[in-house]
Amino acid sequence: MTDIQAPPAQAHSAANDSMSADEIALYDRQIRLWGVQAQEYIRKANVLLISMKALANEVAKNLVLAGINTLTIIDHELVTEEDLGAEFFVSMEDVGKNRAMAAAPRISELNPRVKVFADNDSIADKHESYVKDFDVIIATDLNFKTMTVLNAACRLANKPFYAAGSHGFYGFIFADLISHDFIHEETDSHSTRIANTKESATRTVINVEVTKEGKSTRQIVTRREMYSPMILANTSPLPPTFRRNRLAKVTPLLSCLRALWDFEEHSEAHHVPQPNSASDIAKFTSLATEKHTLLNLPRETLKAEFLRKFLQNVGSQIAPVTAMLGGLLGQDVINVIGKREQPIQNFCLFNGDDYDVPVFALHPVNFEKEGEKSTKLETAVEGMVVVD
C-alpha cells in the first residue's frame, strides 16, 4: 500500500534482521551477483528521491526492484502533457495531479515489499534536518543552487548525496559520499595490497584479507574514498594527470554544464537560456568559453555547433537517455548501499552524440585542506529555507 504522506522517522525503521525464504528466492539473482550481506544492507536502506521526472522514474524503478526498505519521493510540481512522452509512472488521467502522488502507486506495484511514500511539498520548504532520516539522498533535475544547498545539508547530516540531470541527448551524475568504504575482491592478483596505502588523492586501502583456495589467492580489499561537495567540484580543475593530448579529448559538455549552472544562478527565477534568444545565446556562449578556458581545454574543441545543440536540448527529456542515466545512477546507489565495488568519483557525463560516458574526479587543488572547504559549505547551508 502506498502512503501518500511523507513518512515519520519511525517509518524508516529497518526491515527484519534476516531475510525470509521468500525474499531469498525473490532476490536470488541479485544475491548471486553481490552476495547476501550486500542484499541485507539494501533491504534496510531508506532512500529519498527528489523530483519525479523521467530520470527519477528510472532511478525509482531500479531501486524498488532491487528491494530497498523505503523510497520517499518528493515533488511539488503537477503532471503535464509534456511529461507523458518520457515518464512511465503517469498517464493522461494524471495530468493536473501532483507528480509524486500520481507516480507513487505505480512505483509501489513494482515491488510490494518496498514501502513507497509520496510528499507533495517543495524540497526548498524543508528544514535542512529533513535529510537526516535517509540513508541516501538523490536530487534529480534541479537547479544548481538547490543541488548545492541540499548537498551542504547532507554533509551536515553525514549522508551520501547524488545529483543528476538530463538535457535531451546529454546528462550528468554527481556523487558526494563524503567518506565511503567499499569492498573489492581480487582473485589471483599479481600484487598484494597493503593496508594504509594511499592509491590516489582520494583513495586509500584501509584493510586487506588474504585467503588461499587451492592454488588461487583471493584478496578482500577494503578501500576508502574521500569526496568533495558539488559547490567546490564545480569550480575544480581537471586532474593533473590530464596532459594536452588527453585534454583534447575532454567533452565540451563539462564546460556547457558549468556555463548552464552559472547562467541559472545569476538569472532571475533560475531562468535557463533560451535557444531563440540572441542575448541568452551570447551570454551562454561567453560563459561556456570562460569555463572551457579555465579547464585548460583547447579552444577548438568548443564548437558553435555543439553550443547550439546543447541549448536546444536544455530541459528536454528523451527516454533512451534517461534510461541509460537512470541505470547508471541506480546501480551506483545500489553499490554504495551494499558497500560493494568502487562508486562514481565524482562527475559522470553522458554525451548522446557519441554515447561517451566519461567520469572525472574533480577536486580542489587544496583538496586535503578541510578547513577551507567548511567555510564555503557553511555559506551554502545559509540558502536552505527553514520552516517550523
KEZA-381321 format. One record per residue: x, y, z negated of N, C-alpha, C in turn. Coordinates in steps of 0.1 Angstrom, whole numbers, padded with zeros to 4 digits, always signed. Layout:
XYZXYZXYZ ...
***
This chain:
+0008-0012+0000+0000+0000+0000+0009+0012+0000 +0005+0022+0007+0013+0035+0008+0008+0045-0002 +0017+0050-0010+0014+0061-0019+0016+0074-0011 +0006+0083-0011+0007+0095-0003+0012+0106-0011 +0016+0104-0023+0022+0114-0032+0037+0111-0034 +0044+0121-0037+0058+0119-0040+0059+0111-0053 +0067+0100-0053+0068+0091-0064+0074+0097-0077 +0069+0094-0089+0075+0099-0101+0088+0091-0102 +0097+0096-0111+0110+0090-0113+0109+0075-0116 +0099+0071-0125+0098+0057-0128+0094+0048-0117 +0089+0053-0106+0085+0045-0094+0098+0041-0087 +0109+0047-0090+0122+0044-0084+0129+0033-0092 +0123+0027-0101+0129+0016-0109+0133+0005-0099 +0144-0002-0102+0150-0012-0093+0141-0024-0092 +0143-0031-0081+0135-0043-0079+0139-0053-0089 +0132-0065-0089+0136-0075-0099+0150-0079-0097 +0156-0084-0108+0171-0087-0108+0175-0096-0097 +0167-0106-0094+0172-0116-0084+0161-0117-0073 +0166-0121-0062+0157-0123-0050+0149-0136-0052 +0136-0136-0047+0128-0147-0047+0132-0156-0035 +0126-0168-0035+0129-0177-0023+0123-0171-0011 +0111-0164-0012+0105-0158+0000+0114-0147+0006 +0120-0139-0003+0129-0128+0001+0141-0134+0008 +0147-0144+0002+0159-0151+0008+0156-0156+0022 +0144-0161+0024+0140-0166+0037+0138-0155+0047 +0131-0144+0042+0128-0132+0050+0141-0125+0055 +0151-0124+0046+0163-0117+0049+0174-0126+0052 +0171-0138+0057+0182-0148+0059+0193-0144+0068 +0189-0138+0080+0199-0133+0089+0208-0123+0084 +0202-0113+0076+0210-0103+0070+0219-0108+0060 +0215-0117+0052+0223-0123+0041+0235-0131+0048 +0232-0137+0059+0243-0144+0066+0253-0134+0071 +0248-0122+0075+0257-0112+0081+0265-0105+0070 +0259-0100+0060+0266-0092+0050+0266-0097+0036 +0261-0109+0033+0262-0115+0020+0251-0112+0011 +0249-0121+0001+0239-0120-0009+0240-0107-0018 +0253-0104-0022+0255-0092-0031+0251-0079-0024 +0254-0078-0011+0251-0066-0004+0236-0065-0002 +0229-0076+0000+0214-0076+0001+0208-0072-0012 +0214-0076-0023+0209-0073-0037+0210-0057-0038 +0221-0052-0034+0222-0037-0035+0211-0030-0027 +0209-0035-0015+0200-0029-0005+0186-0030-0011 +0181-0041-0017+0168-0042-0022+0165-0034-0034 +0175-0028-0040+0174-0019-0052+0175-0004-0048 +0177-0002-0035+0180+0012-0031+0168+0020-0029 +0169+0033-0034+0158+0043-0032+0163+0054-0023 +0157+0056-0011+0162+0065-0001+0152+0076+0002 +0158+0088+0003+0150+0100+0007+0153+0103+0021 +0142+0104+0029+0144+0108+0043+0136+0121+0046 +0143+0131+0051+0137+0144+0052+0135+0147+0067 +0122+0151+0070+0117+0153+0083+0114+0140+0090 +0103+0140+0097+0098+0128+0103+0096+0129+0118 +0106+0134+0125+0106+0135+0140+0112+0121+0145 +0115+0121+0158+0118+0108+0165+0130+0102+0159 +0141+0110+0155+0153+0104+0149+0150+0097+0136 +0142+0104+0127+0138+0099+0114+0130+0086+0116 +0121+0085+0126+0113+0073+0129+0122+0061+0130 +0133+0063+0138+0142+0052+0140+0150+0048+0127 +0154+0058+0119+0161+0055+0107+0151+0048+0097 +0139+0053+0096+0129+0047+0087+0127+0032+0090 +0125+0030+0103+0123+0016+0108+0134+0007+0104 +0147+0011+0106+0158+0003+0103+0160+0000+0088 +0157+0010+0080+0159+0009+0066+0148+0000+0059 +0136+0002+0064+0125-0006+0059+0126-0021+0062 +0130-0023+0075+0132-0037+0079+0144-0044+0072 +0154-0036+0068+0165-0041+0060+0161-0045+0046 +0150-0039+0041+0145-0044+0028+0149-0035+0016 +0150-0022+0018+0153-0013+0006+0142-0014-0004 +0144-0008-0015+0133-0008-0026+0122+0002-0023 +0126+0015-0021+0116+0025-0018+0122+0035-0007 +0112+0040+0001+0115+0050+0010+0106+0062+0008 +0111+0073+0005+0103+0085+0004+0106+0094+0016 +0095+0098+0023+0096+0107+0034+0090+0120+0031 +0096+0131+0034+0091+0144+0031+0091+0153+0044 +0080+0159+0047+0079+0167+0059+0066+0176+0057 +0068+0189+0059+0056+0198+0057+0050+0202+0070 +0056+0197+0081+0051+0200+0095+0039+0192+0099 +0031+0197+0108+0020+0189+0114+0024+0182+0127 +0017+0171+0129+0019+0164+0142+0014+0172+0153 +0022+0173+0164+0017+0180+0176+0017+0170+0188 +0011+0174+0199+0011+0165+0211+0025+0163+0216 +0034+0172+0214+0048+0170+0218+0055+0159+0211 +0050+0157+0199+0056+0146+0191+0053+0132+0196 +0042+0131+0203+0038+0118+0208+0047+0111+0218 +0055+0119+0225+0063+0114+0236+0075+0105+0230 +0080+0108+0218+0092+0101+0213+0090+0095+0199 +0079+0098+0193+0077+0093+0179+0066+0082+0179 +0070+0070+0174+0061+0059+0175+0053+0056+0162 +0054+0064+0152+0046+0062+0140+0034+0071+0139 +0032+0079+0150+0020+0087+0151+0013+0085+0164 +0000+0088+0165-0007+0087+0177-0016+0099+0179 -0024+0100+0190-0032+0111+0193-0041+0115+0182 -0046+0105+0175-0056+0108+0164-0049+0115+0152 -0036+0115+0152-0029+0121+0141-0025+0136+0144 -0028+0141+0156-0024+0154+0159-0032+0164+0149 -0024+0173+0143-0030+0182+0134-0029+0178+0119 -0025+0165+0117-0023+0160+0104-0008+0162+0100 -0006+0161+0087+0008+0162+0082+0016+0150+0087 +0028+0153+0092+0036+0143+0099+0040+0132+0089 +0044+0135+0077+0048+0125+0067+0036+0116+0064 +0025+0122+0061+0013+0115+0057+0008+0106+0068 +0009+0110+0080+0004+0103+0092+0014+0091+0094 +0027+0092+0093+0036+0082+0096+0037+0071+0085 +0035+0075+0072+0037+0066+0061+0030+0052+0062 +0017+0052+0065+0010+0039+0066+0016+0029+0076 +0020+0034+0087+0026+0026+0098+0040+0021+0094 +0047+0029+0087+0060+0025+0083+0059+0014+0073 +0049+0015+0064+0047+0005+0054+0043-0008+0059 +0036-0008+0071+0032-0021+0077+0044-0029+0082 +0055-0023+0085+0067-0030+0089+0072-0040+0079 +0071-0036+0066+0076-0045+0056+0069-0041+0043 +0058-0049+0040+0050-0045+0028+0058-0046+0015 +0069-0053+0015+0077-0054+0003+0084-0040-0001 +0085-0032+0009+0091-0018+0006+0080-0008+0002 +0083-0001-0008+0073+0009-0013+0076+0022-0005 +0066+0027+0002+0068+0039+0010+0059+0050+0004 +0066+0062+0002+0059+0074-0004+0060+0085+0006 +0050+0093+0007+0050+0105+0016+0048+0118+0007 +0055+0128+0011+0054+0141+0004+0052+0152+0015 +0042+0160+0014+0039+0170+0024+0044+0184+0020 +0053+0184+0010+0059+0197+0007+0070+0200+0017 +0075+0213+0016+0087+0216+0023+0099+0213+0014 +0109+0208+0020+0121+0205+0012+0127+0218+0006 +0125+0229+0013+0130+0242+0008+0123+0246-0005 +0112+0240-0008+0105+0244-0020+0108+0235-0032 +0117+0226-0030+0121+0216-0041+0132+0222-0049 +0132+0219-0062+0143+0222-0070+0155+0214-0066 +0167+0218-0068+0179+0211-0064+0180+0197-0071 +0173+0196-0083+0174+0183-0090+0165+0173-0084 +0157+0176-0074+0148+0167-0067+0156+0155-0062 +0168+0157-0058+0175+0146-0051+0181+0136-0061 +0181+0138-0074+0188+0130-0084+0182+0116-0085 +0170+0114-0082+0163+0101-0083+0165+0092-0072 +0173+0096-0062+0175+0088-0050+0190+0083-0049 +0191+0072-0042+0205+0066-0041+0212+0072-0028 +0204+0075-0018+0209+0081-0006+0199+0092-0001 +0205+0103+0004+0196+0114+0009+0200+0116+0024 +0190+0115+0033+0192+0117+0047+0184+0128+0052 +0190+0138+0058+0183+0150+0063+0184+0150+0078 +0173+0150+0085+0173+0150+0100+0166+0162+0106 +0172+0167+0117+0167+0177+0125+0163+0190+0117 +0173+0194+0108+0171+0206+0101+0181+0217+0105 +0178+0229+0101+0188+0240+0105+0200+0239+0096 +0211+0245+0100+0224+0244+0093+0223+0248+0078 +0217+0259+0075+0216+0264+0062+0209+0254+0052 +0198+0248+0057+0191+0239+0049+0200+0226+0047 +0207+0222+0057+0215+0210+0055+0226+0212+0045 +0233+0224+0046+0244+0226+0037+0239+0228+0022 +0227+0235+0021+0222+0236+0007+0218+0222+0001 +0212+0214+0009+0209+0200+0005+0222+0192+0001 +0232+0194+0010+0245+0188+0007+0251+0192-0006 +0250+0205-0009+0255+0210-0022+0248+0204-0033 +0234+0203-0032+0226+0198-0043+0229+0183-0045 +0232+0176-0034+0236+0162-0035+0249+0160-0042 +0258+0169-0039+0271+0169-0046+0270+0171-0061 +0262+0181-0065+0259+0183-0079+0253+0171-0086 +0245+0164-0079+0239+0151-0084+0247+0139-0082 +0259+0141-0075+0268+0130-0071+0260+0119-0063 +0253+0123-0053+0246+0114-0044+0251+0115-0030 +0252+0104-0023+0256+0103-0009+0246+0111+0000 +0251+0119+0009+0243+0127+0018+0247+0125+0033 +0236+0124+0041+0237+0123+0055+0229+0134+0062 +0235+0140+0072+0227+0149+0081+0228+0144+0095 +0217+0146+0102+0217+0141+0116+0207+0149+0124 +0210+0150+0137+0201+0157+0146+0202+0153+0160 +0191+0155+0168+0192+0151+0182+0187+0163+0190 +0194+0165+0201+0190+0176+0210+0190+0170+0225 +0179+0164+0228+0179+0158+0241+0189+0147+0243 +0198+0149+0253+0209+0139+0256+0220+0139+0245 +0219+0148+0235+0231+0150+0226+0226+0148+0212 +0235+0145+0203+0232+0143+0189+0244+0142+0180 +0242+0142+0167+0253+0141+0158+0248+0134+0145 +0258+0129+0138+0256+0123+0124+0267+0128+0116 +0264+0134+0104+0274+0138+0095+0273+0131+0082 +0284+0127+0075+0283+0120+0062+0292+0126+0052 +0286+0129+0040+0294+0133+0029+0290+0124+0017 +0299+0114+0015+0296+0104+0005+0304+0107-0008 +0310+0119-0008+0318+0124-0019+0330+0115-0022 +0328+0104-0029+0338+0094-0031+0331+0080-0030 +0336+0072-0020+0328+0059-0018+0338+0048-0017 +0335+0037-0025+0343+0025-0024+0336+0014-0016 +0344+0007-0008+0338-0003+0001+0347-0015+0002 +0342-0026+0006+0350-0039+0006+0351-0043+0021 +0363-0047+0024+0365-0053+0038+0373-0066+0036 +0368-0076+0043+0375-0089+0042+0384-0091+0054 +0397-0095+0052+0406-0097+0063+0411-0111+0062 +0410-0118+0073+0414-0132+0073+0427-0133+0082 +0437-0141+0077+0449-0143+0084+0456-0130+0088 +0456-0121+0078+0462-0108+0081+0477-0110+0081 +0484-0103+0090+0499-0104+0091+0506-0096+0080 +0498-0087+0074+0505-0079+0063+0496-0079+0051 +0502-0079+0039+0495-0079+0027+0492-0065+0022 +0480-0061+0019+0476-0048+0014+0481-0047+0000 +0485-0035-0004+0490-0032-0017+0481-0022-0024 +0476-0025-0036+0467-0016-0043+0474-0003-0046 +0466+0008-0047+0471+0022-0049+0480+0027-0038 +0478+0021-0026+0485+0026-0014+0475+0036-0006 +0480+0048-0003+0473+0058+0004+0474+0055+0019 +0464+0051+0026+0464+0047+0040+0462+0059+0049 +0456+0070+0044+0454+0082+0052+0451+0093+0042 +0448+0105+0048+0445+0116+0039+0432+0114+0031 +0424+0105+0036+0411+0103+0029+0409+0089+0023 +0418+0080+0027+0415+0066+0023+0426+0060+0015 +0423+0053+0004+0432+0047-0005+0428+0032-0008 +0437+0023-0008+0435+0009-0012+0435+0009-0027 +0424+0005-0034+0423+0005-0048+0424-0009-0054 +0421-0019-0046+0422-0033-0052+0424-0043-0040 +0431-0053-0043+0433-0064-0033+0432-0078-0040 +0424-0086-0035+0423-0100-0040+0427-0109-0028 +0437-0118-0031+0442-0127-0020+0439-0141-0024 +0432-0148-0015+0429-0162-0017+0434-0170-0005 +0437-0183-0008+0441-0192+0003+0431-0203+0005 +0427-0206+0017+0418-0217+0020+0425-0225+0031 +0431-0236+0026+0439-0244+0036+0451-0236+0041 +0452-0234+0054+0463-0227+0060+0459-0212+0062 +0446-0209+0059+0442-0195+0061+0444-0186+0048 +0447-0174+0050+0448-0164+0039+0438-0154+0040 +0430-0151+0030+0419-0142+0030+0422-0131+0020 +0421-0118+0025+0423-0107+0016+0410-0100+0015 +0405-0098+0002+0393-0089+0000+0399-0076-0005 +0398-0066+0004+0404-0053+0001+0393-0043-0002 +0394-0036-0014+0385-0026-0017+0392-0012-0015 +0386-0004-0007+0392+0009-0004+0382+0020-0009 +0388+0032-0010+0381+0044-0015+0382+0055-0005 +0371+0060+0000+0371+0071+0010+0367+0084+0003 +0374+0095+0005+0370+0108+0000+0365+0116+0011 +0355+0125+0008+0347+0132+0018+0348+0147+0015 +0345+0155+0025+0343+0169+0024+0329+0173+0027 +0324+0184+0020+0310+0189+0023+0309+0194+0037 +0296+0195+0042+0294+0199+0055+0298+0214+0058 +0296+0222+0047+0300+0236+0049+0314+0239+0052 +0323+0230+0047+0337+0230+0049+0341+0223+0062 +0335+0211+0064+0338+0203+0076+0335+0211+0088 +0325+0219+0088+0320+0226+0100+0331+0237+0104 +0340+0241+0095+0350+0250+0099+0364+0244+0099 +0365+0231+0097+0378+0225+0096+0383+0222+0110 +0397+0221+0111+0403+0218+0124+0402+0203+0127 +0405+0200+0139+0407+0185+0142+0419+0180+0135 +0419+0167+0133+0431+0161+0126+0444+0164+0133 +0455+0166+0125+0468+0170+0131+0473+0159+0141 +0468+0147+0141+0473+0137+0150+0468+0139+0164 +0459+0149+0166+0454+0152+0179+0464+0161+0187 +0471+0155+0196+0481+0162+0204+0473+0167+0217 +0481+0175+0225+0474+0181+0236+0467+0172+0246 +0473+0160+0249+0466+0151+0258+0453+0145+0252 +0453+0144+0238+0441+0140+0232+0430+0151+0230 +0435+0163+0228+0426+0174+0227+0418+0176+0240 +0425+0173+0251+0418+0175+0264+0406+0165+0266 +0406+0155+0258+0395+0145+0259+0384+0147+0249 +0385+0157+0240+0375+0160+0230+0363+0166+0237 +0351+0161+0234+0339+0166+0240+0336+0180+0236 +0332+0188+0245+0328+0202+0242+0315+0203+0233 +0309+0191+0231+0297+0191+0222+0300+0196+0208 +0312+0193+0203+0316+0197+0190+0316+0212+0189 +0321+0219+0199+0321+0234+0199+0307+0239+0201 +0299+0232+0209+0285+0237+0211+0276+0236+0198 +0278+0225+0191+0271+0223+0179+0274+0234+0168 +0287+0236+0167+0292+0247+0158+0286+0260+0162 +0286+0263+0175+0280+0276+0180+0265+0276+0177 +0258+0265+0179+0244+0265+0177+0241+0268+0162 +0249+0262+0153+0246+0264+0139+0250+0279+0135 +0260+0284+0141+0263+0298+0138+0252+0307+0143 +0247+0304+0155+0237+0312+0161+0224+0312+0152 +0220+0300+0147+0209+0298+0139+0210+0307+0126 +0222+0305+0120+0225+0311+0107+0224+0326+0107 +0227+0332+0118+0227+0347+0119+0215+0352+0128 +0205+0344+0130+0193+0348+0137+0181+0348+0127 +0172+0357+0130+0160+0358+0122+0152+0345+0123 +0148+0340+0111+0140+0327+0110+0147+0316+0117 +0160+0316+0116+0168+0305+0122+0164+0302+0136 +0162+0312+0144+0159+0311+0158+0170+0304+0166 +0166+0295+0175+0176+0288+0183+0177+0295+0197 +0189+0294+0203+0190+0301+0216+0180+0296+0227 +0175+0305+0234+0165+0301+0245+0172+0301+0258 +0171+0290+0266+0178+0289+0279+0174+0299+0289 +0163+0305+0287+0158+0315+0297+0160+0330+0292 +0168+0331+0282+0171+0345+0276+0185+0348+0279 +0187+0359+0287+0201+0363+0291+0209+0367+0279 +0203+0374+0269+0210+0378+0257+0214+0366+0249 +0205+0356+0247+0208+0344+0240+0219+0336+0246 +0219+0335+0259+0229+0327+0267+0243+0334+0265 +0243+0347+0266+0255+0355+0264+0261+0353+0250 +0252+0354+0240+0257+0353+0226+0261+0338+0223 +0254+0329+0228+0258+0315+0226+0271+0311+0233 +0273+0316+0245+0285+0314+0253+0297+0319+0245 +0295+0331+0240+0306+0338+0232+0310+0330+0220 +0299+0325+0213+0302+0317+0201+0308+0304+0204 +0304+0297+0215+0309+0284+0219+0324+0286+0223 +0327+0296+0230+0341+0299+0234+0350+0301+0222 +0344+0309+0212+0352+0311+0200+0355+0298+0192 +0344+0290+0191+0346+0277+0183+0356+0268+0191 +0355+0268+0204+0364+0260+0212+0378+0264+0210 +0380+0277+0210+0394+0282+0208+0399+0279+0194 +0391+0280+0184+0395+0277+0170+0399+0263+0168 +0393+0254+0176+0396+0240+0176+0409+0236+0184 +0414+0247+0190+0426+0245+0199+0424+0236+0211 +0411+0236+0216+0408+0228+0227+0410+0236+0240 +0414+0229+0250+0417+0236+0263+0405+0243+0268 +0407+0255+0272+0396+0264+0277+0388+0257+0289 +0395+0250+0297+0389+0245+0309+0380+0233+0306 +0380+0228+0294+0371+0217+0291+0357+0222+0286 +0355+0235+0284+0342+0241+0281+0337+0247+0294 +0329+0239+0301+0324+0243+0314+0310+0250+0313 +0308+0259+0322+0295+0266+0322+0283+0256+0324 +0286+0246+0332+0276+0236+0335+0272+0229+0322 +0281+0225+0313+0278+0219+0301+0271+0228+0291 +0275+0241+0291+0268+0250+0282+0253+0252+0286 +0251+0252+0299+0237+0254+0304+0229+0241+0300 +0235+0230+0302+0228+0217+0300+0225+0216+0285 +0234+0219+0276+0232+0218+0262+0221+0227+0258 +0221+0239+0262+0210+0249+0259+0196+0244+0263 +0196+0237+0275+0183+0232+0280+0178+0220+0271 +0187+0214+0264+0184+0202+0256+0181+0205+0241 +0185+0217+0237+0183+0221+0223+0168+0219+0218 +0167+0211+0208+0153+0210+0202+0145+0199+0208 +0149+0193+0219+0141+0183+0225+0144+0169+0220 +0134+0160+0222+0136+0146+0217+0135+0136+0229 +0145+0128+0230+0145+0117+0240+0146+0104+0233 +0136+0095+0235+0135+0083+0228+0148+0074+0228 +0154+0071+0240+0166+0063+0240+0177+0069+0232 +0179+0082+0232+0189+0088+0224+0187+0087+0209 +0175+0090+0205+0171+0089+0191+0172+0074+0186 +0169+0065+0195+0170+0051+0191+0185+0047+0189 +0194+0052+0197+0208+0049+0195+0213+0056+0183 +0210+0069+0181+0215+0076+0169+0209+0070+0157 +0196+0067+0157+0189+0061+0145+0195+0048+0141 +0199+0040+0152+0205+0027+0149+0219+0029+0142 +0227+0038+0147+0240+0040+0141+0239+0045+0127 +0230+0055+0125+0228+0061+0112+0222+0050+0102 +0212+0043+0106+0206+0033+0098+0216+0023+0094 +0224+0018+0103+0234+0008+0100+0245+0013+0090 +0249+0026+0092+0259+0031+0083+0253+0033+0069 +0241+0037+0068+0235+0038+0054+0234+0024+0048 +0230+0014+0056+0230+0001+0050+0243-0004+0046 +0254-0001+0054+0267-0005+0050+0271+0002+0037 +0268+0015+0035+0271+0023+0023+0264+0017+0011 +0251+0015+0013+0243+0009+0001+0249-0005-0003 +0252-0013+0008+0257-0026+0005+0272-0027+0002 +0279-0015+0002+0293-0014-0001+0302-0023+0008 +0298-0024+0020+0305-0032+0030+0310-0024+0042 +0322-0026+0046+0327-0020+0058+0329-0005+0056 +0338+0000+0065+0341+0015+0064+0330+0023+0070 +0325+0033+0062+0315+0042+0067+0320+0052+0077 +0311+0060+0083+0315+0071+0091+0323+0081+0083 +0334+0086+0089+0342+0096+0083+0346+0106+0094 +0339+0117+0094+0327+0121+0088+0317+0127+0097 +0322+0131+0110+0313+0136+0120+0313+0126+0132 +0301+0121+0136+0299+0112+0147+0290+0120+0157 +0295+0121+0170+0288+0128+0180+0283+0118+0190 +0272+0121+0197+0267+0113+0208+0265+0122+0220 +0272+0119+0231+0271+0127+0243+0265+0118+0254 +0252+0120+0257+0245+0112+0266+0249+0113+0280 +0257+0123+0283+0262+0124+0297+0271+0112+0301 +0279+0108+0292+0288+0096+0294+0287+0085+0284 +0277+0086+0275+0274+0076+0265+0287+0074+0256 +0293+0086+0253+0305+0086+0245+0300+0088+0230 +0306+0081+0221+0302+0082+0207+0315+0084+0198 +0322+0096+0200+0334+0098+0192+0331+0101+0177 +0341+0097+0169+0340+0101+0154+0352+0109+0151 +0350+0120+0144+0361+0129+0140+0361+0131+0125 +0373+0129+0119+0374+0132+0105+0378+0146+0103 +0368+0155+0099+0370+0169+0098+0371+0173+0084 +0383+0178+0080+0385+0182+0066+0394+0195+0066 +0392+0203+0055+0400+0215+0054+0415+0211+0054 +0423+0220+0058+0438+0218+0057+0442+0215+0043 +0436+0223+0033+0439+0221+0019+0429+0211+0013 +0427+0200+0019+0417+0190+0015+0418+0186+0001 +0430+0184-0004+0432+0179-0017+0431+0189-0028 +0429+0202-0025+0428+0213-0035+0413+0214-0038 +0408+0206-0047+0394+0205-0051+0389+0219-0056 +0397+0226-0063+0392+0239-0068+0388+0248-0058 +0394+0248-0046+0390+0258-0036+0377+0253-0029 +0373+0241-0030+0360+0236-0025+0349+0241-0034 +0351+0240-0047+0340+0242-0056+0334+0256-0054 +0342+0266-0052+0337+0280-0050+0327+0281-0039 +0330+0275-0028+0320+0275-0016+0308+0267-0019 +0309+0256-0026+0298+0248-0029+0288+0255-0039 +0294+0262-0049+0285+0270-0058+0277+0280-0050 +0284+0287-0040+0278+0297-0032+0266+0291-0024 +0268+0278-0019+0258+0272-0011+0246+0268-0019 +0248+0264-0032+0237+0260-0040+0228+0272-0044 +0234+0284-0044+0225+0295-0047+0214+0297-0037 +0215+0291-0025+0205+0293-0015+0193+0284-0017 +0194+0274-0026+0183+0265-0028+0172+0272-0035 +0160+0271-0030+0148+0276-0036+0144+0268-0048 +0142+0275-0059+0138+0268-0071+0124+0270-0075 +0116+0260-0078+0102+0261-0082+0100+0254-0095 +0092+0259-0104+0090+0253-0117+0079+0242-0115 
***
